[in-house]
Amino acid sequence: MLDQLLNGVLPVFGIGALGYVFGLRGTFDFNMAMALNKFVMFVAMPALGFQLLANAPLAEFDFAMLGGYFVTEMVMYAVGFLIARLVFKTDVMEAALLGLAIALTNHILFVLPIAVTLFGETAATPIVAIISMDGILIFSCSLILMDVLSTKGASLGHTLGKIARNPPLVAMVLGLVIGLLGVSVPTGFDIFADFLGATASPVLLFALGVILSQKASGARAMLPVAIAGVKLVVHPLLAWAIFAGVLQLTPEVRNPAMMVAAAPCGAMCFMLALNYGVRVDAIARAILYSSIGSLITITVAASL
């Protein structure tokens, strides 16, 4: 556990902590965090999505596990949305992103490197499978939903045009097509996309730290606590019931997938909130609280 803390979790926290310190000092402010976020949304995230799906080993995926995990994501999305909308009276777009924050975990930043450290490269395949499915279904559909909600009242043609021009969505569709066709990406372009995609997570975490340094209203203090609690407790329990009880998966497939279910809220929800003008205080703090708590939950999931 100490090795994972020092070599897996703390370096990631360190990037956000830098953003927090620079935000407190006034070196970076909210508008600068917005600029960083736009870089991730329009440049780094499309490269990351393309790279991930174009190179995904689709033939090695366990589709029973993926189906079970997808069920947990849909249930968690609904629970998060209803808690935010009915209990805390948020607007629809914020409720949708808070639901997404529970369903879409921070698997790329936290789980993948920790799993490889603990179990070797063989543990990566179930996690890469979930990451790929999340990119194809969860994240892509969330992009479409945000475009629809943000253009409410606009014509169907305008809304469809906005969806068709969404950079991460276009990149992921292209990456999926290339992956399914088995087309080899030219080496130069592969290096270009890999270089750009590698900047997405650290830049987004730095921007998250800047936002967390800003003053927040105490009126909704329990909202991020509730979201983080559902993510770290209810999601892993539901996943265990499906993986171990219903599907009876082998430990080699089950344990890495359980680590994903026990991971913190996804940072991509924060990126979407900034890009679509949604309140970020609850989302940012849910990511922070769940990231701290996931040190325990991921460790427990890895030891099952």
Long-range contacts (C-beta under 8 A, 24 or more apart in sequence): 1-295, 1-299, 3-117, 4-114, 4-117, 4-118, 4-298, 4-299, 5-295, 7-117, 8-110, 8-113, 8-114, 8-117, 9-110, 9-114, 9-291, 9-295, 12-109, 12-110, 12-205, 12-291, 13-291, 15-202, 15-205, 15-206, 15-209, 16-205, 16-206, 16-208, 16-209, 16-212, 16-288, 17-209, 18-206, 18-209, 19-205, 19-206, 19-207, 19-208, 19-209, 19-210, 19-211, 19-212, 19-213, 20-209, 20-210, 20-212, 20-213, 21-209, 21-213, 22-209, 22-210, 22-213, 23-209, 23-210, 23-211, 23-212, 23-213, 23-214, 24-213, 28-210, 29-210, 29-214, 30-210, 30-211, 30-214, 32-210, 33-207, 33-210, 33-211, 33-274, 34-207, 34-274, 36-203, 36-204, 36-206, 36-207, 36-210, 37-204, 37-207, 37-271, 37-274, 37-275, 38-275, 39-199, 39-203, 40-199, 40-200, 40-203, 40-204, 40-207, 40-271, 41-167, 41-168, 41-271, 41-275, 42-167, 43-167, 43-196, 44-196, 44-197, 44-199, 44-200, 44-203, 45-167, 45-168, 45-171, 45-200, 45-268, 45-271, 46-167, 46-168, 46-170, 46-171, 46-172, 47-171, 47-192, 47-193, 47-194, 47-196, 47-197, 47-200, 48-193, 48-196, 48-197, 48-198, 48-200, 49-135, 49-139, 49-168, 49-171, 49-172, 49-175, 49-197, 50-171, 50-172, 50-174, 50-175, 50-193, 50-197, 51-175, 51-190, 51-193, 51-194, 51-197, 52-131, 52-132, 52-135, 52-175, 52-197, 53-132, 53-135, 53-136, 53-172, 53-175, 53-176, 53-178, 53-179, 54-174, 54-175, 54-176, 54-178, 54-179, 54-185, 55-179, 55-185, 56-128, 56-129, 56-132, 56-179, 57-125, 57-128, 58-132, 58-179, 58-180, 60-125, 60-129, 61-125, 61-129, 61-132, 62-126, 62-129, 62-249, 62-253, 64-247, 64-249, 65-126, 65-129, 65-243, 65-247, 65-249, 65-253, 65-254, 65-257, 66-129, 66-130, 66-133, 68-239, 68-242, 68-243, 68-246, 68-247, 68-249, 69-130, 69-133, 69-239, 69-242, 69-257, 69-260, 69-261, 70-133, 70-137, 71-242, 72-235, 72-238, 72-239, 72-242, 72-261, 73-103, 73-104, 73-134, 73-138, 74-103, 75-238, 76-102, 76-103, 76-230, 76-231, 76-234, 76-235, 76-238, 77-102, 77-103, 79-230, 79-234, 80-227, 80-230, 83-226, 83-227, 83-230, 84-223, 84-227, 84-282, 87-226, 88-220, 88-222, 88-223, 88-226, 90-223, 90-279, 90-282, 91-278, 92-149, 93-146, 93-149, 93-150, 93-276, 93-278, 94-273, 94-278, 94-279, 94-282, 94-283, 96-142, 96-145, 96-146, 96-149, 97-142, 97-146, 97-269, 97-272, 97-273, 97-278, 97-283, 98-223, 98-227, 98-269, 98-282, 98-283, 98-286, 100-138, 100-142, 100-266, 100-269, 100-272, 101-227, 101-231, 101-265, 101-266, 101-269, 101-283, 101-286, 101-287, 102-227, 102-230, 102-231, 102-235, 102-265, 103-138, 104-134, 104-138, 104-139, 104-142, 104-265, 104-266, 104-268, 104-269, 105-231, 105-235, 105-260, 105-261, 105-263, 105-264, 105-265, 105-266, 106-263, 106-264, 106-265, 106-266, 106-267, 106-287, 106-291, 106-294, 107-131, 107-134, 107-260, 107-263, 107-266, 108-201, 109-201, 109-205, 109-267, 110-263, 110-264, 110-291, 110-294, 110-298, 111-256, 111-259, 111-260, 111-263, 111-298, 114-259, 114-298, 114-302, 115-256, 115-259, 115-302, 118-302, 119-255, 119-256, 119-302, 122-252, 123-252, 123-255, 123-256, 124-256, 125-256, 126-253, 126-256, 126-257, 126-260, 127-256, 127-257, 127-259, 127-260, 130-257, 130-260, 135-172, 136-172, 136-176, 139-168, 139-172, 139-268, 140-169, 140-172, 140-173, 142-272, 143-168, 143-169, 143-272, 144-169, 146-272, 146-276, 149-276, 150-276, 150-277, 201-267, 204-267, 204-268, 204-270, 204-271, 205-267, 207-270, 207-274, 208-267, 208-270, 208-284, 208-287, 208-288, 211-270, 211-274, 211-280, 211-284, 212-284, 212-285, 212-288, 216-281, 216-285, 217-281, 220-281, 220-282, 223-282, 223-286, 224-281, 224-282, 224-283, 224-284, 224-285, 224-286, 224-288, 224-289, 225-289, 227-265, 227-282, 227-286, 227-290, 228-264, 228-265, 228-286, 228-289, 228-290, 228-293, 231-264, 231-265, 231-286, 231-290, 232-262, 232-264, 232-290, 232-293, 232-294, 232-297, 233-297, 235-261, 235-262, 236-261, 236-262, 236-297, 236-301, 240-304, 251-304, 254-304, 255-301, 255-302, 255-304, 258-301, 258-302, 258-304, 259-298, 259-301, 259-302, 261-301, 262-294, 262-297, 262-298, 262-300, 262-301, 263-294, 263-297, 263-298, 264-290, 264-291, 264-293, 264-294, 265-290, 265-291
